[in-house]
Amino acid sequence: MVQFTEPQVILFVRDPEQAATFYSSFGFVESFRTPQANPVKIEMTHGDFTLGLATPESAAAAHAIEANSKPNRAVVVLWTDDVPAAYKLALDAGARDIQAPHIYRDTLLMAFVEDLDGHPMHLVCQVDG
């Protein structure tokens, strides 16, 4: 059977360094960058998950693919123990509000923001029903 390891999602962004600074606000830690100065790709880890932040131009140059950098291509979901605090942290880091914290189906507290490149982020925690 084929084995898969080290899952990663890559978001195409305008400025990998600016995006990395934003995601570090949520506990992501830089694990790779290329090149060191003016990087076209930075990888950030959070636990066993890796989030790549790359320019669409780098994907075209390195892999001859046309990368779509339009917003809403993916959603970054972050489970947390404090949605209101995470929501404030996101806004303070430069995120744009989509939906303030609200109860969903009586069991979840959630909020939605957009990161600096327009990718949606879903901040969520379980609440007592």
C-alpha positions in Angstrom: 0.0 0.0 0.0 1.2 3.5 -0.8 2.2 5.6 2.3 1.6 9.3 2.5 3.4 11.5 5.0 3.9 15.1 6.0 0.7 16.8 4.7 1.0 20.3 3.5 -1.2 23.0 2.0 0.4 25.7 -0.1 -1.3 29.1 -0.3 -0.2 31.4 -3.1 0.5 34.8 -1.7 1.8 38.2 -2.8 4.6 38.4 -0.2 5.7 35.2 1.6 7.5 37.1 4.4 4.5 39.3 5.2 2.3 36.2 5.1 4.7 34.3 7.4 4.7 37.1 9.9 0.8 37.0 9.9 0.7 33.2 10.4 3.3 33.3 13.2 0.7 35.2 15.2 -1.2 31.9 15.4 1.7 29.7 16.5 3.1 28.7 13.1 6.9 28.5 13.1 9.0 28.9 10.0 10.8 25.7 9.0 12.0 26.4 5.5 12.6 29.4 3.1 14.0 29.8 -0.3 16.0 31.8 -1.1 17.1 33.2 2.2 16.8 36.8 1.0 13.5 37.9 -0.7 12.0 34.4 -0.5 9.6 33.0 -3.0 8.5 30.2 -0.7 8.3 29.9 3.1 7.1 26.8 5.0 5.5 27.2 8.4 4.7 24.3 10.8 2.2 23.9 13.5 2.3 20.5 15.1 2.4 18.0 12.3 0.9 20.3 9.8 2.9 22.4 7.3 1.6 25.5 5.6 3.5 26.6 2.5 3.4 30.3 1.5 4.6 30.8 -2.1 4.3 33.3 -4.9 2.3 32.2 -8.0 5.3 33.3 -10.1 7.6 30.8 -8.3 5.2 27.9 -9.2 5.2 29.0 -12.8 9.0 29.3 -13.0 9.9 26.1 -11.1 7.1 23.8 -12.2 5.6 25.3 -15.3 2.1 25.5 -13.7 -0.2 28.4 -13.6 -1.0 28.9 -9.9 -4.3 30.5 -9.0 -3.8 33.2 -6.4 -7.4 34.3 -6.2 -9.0 34.3 -2.7 -11.3 31.6 -1.4 -9.4 28.7 -3.0 -8.9 27.1 0.4 -9.9 27.8 4.1 -7.4 27.6 6.9 -9.2 26.1 9.9 -7.7 26.7 13.4 -9.3 25.0 16.3 -8.7 27.0 19.5 -9.8 27.2 23.1 -10.8 30.9 22.8 -12.5 32.0 19.6 -13.0 35.7 20.7 -9.3 36.0 21.6 -8.2 34.3 18.4 -10.6 36.6 16.4 -9.1 39.7 18.1 -5.6 38.4 17.5 -6.4 37.9 13.8 -7.8 41.4 13.4 -4.8 42.9 15.3 -2.5 41.0 12.9 -4.2 42.6 9.9 -6.9 40.2 9.0 -10.2 41.4 7.6 -13.5 40.6 9.4 -15.9 38.2 7.6 -18.1 37.1 10.6 -17.6 37.9 14.2 -17.7 35.1 16.8 -21.1 33.4 16.8 -22.7 30.1 17.9 -23.4 27.5 15.2 -25.7 24.6 15.6 -25.6 25.0 19.4 -22.2 23.2 19.8 -19.6 25.4 18.0 -18.4 28.9 18.5 -16.9 30.2 15.3 -15.6 33.3 13.5 -14.3 33.9 10.0 -11.6 36.3 8.9 -9.5 36.8 5.7 -5.8 36.7 5.9 -3.6 39.3 4.2 -4.1 37.7 0.8 -7.8 37.2 1.1 -7.7 33.5 2.1 -10.5 32.7 4.6 -9.6 31.5 8.0 -12.1 29.7 10.2 -11.6 30.0 13.9 -13.6 27.5 15.9 -14.1 25.8 19.3 -16.5 23.3 20.8 -19.0 24.7 23.3 -21.4 23.0 25.7 -24.8 22.5 24.0 
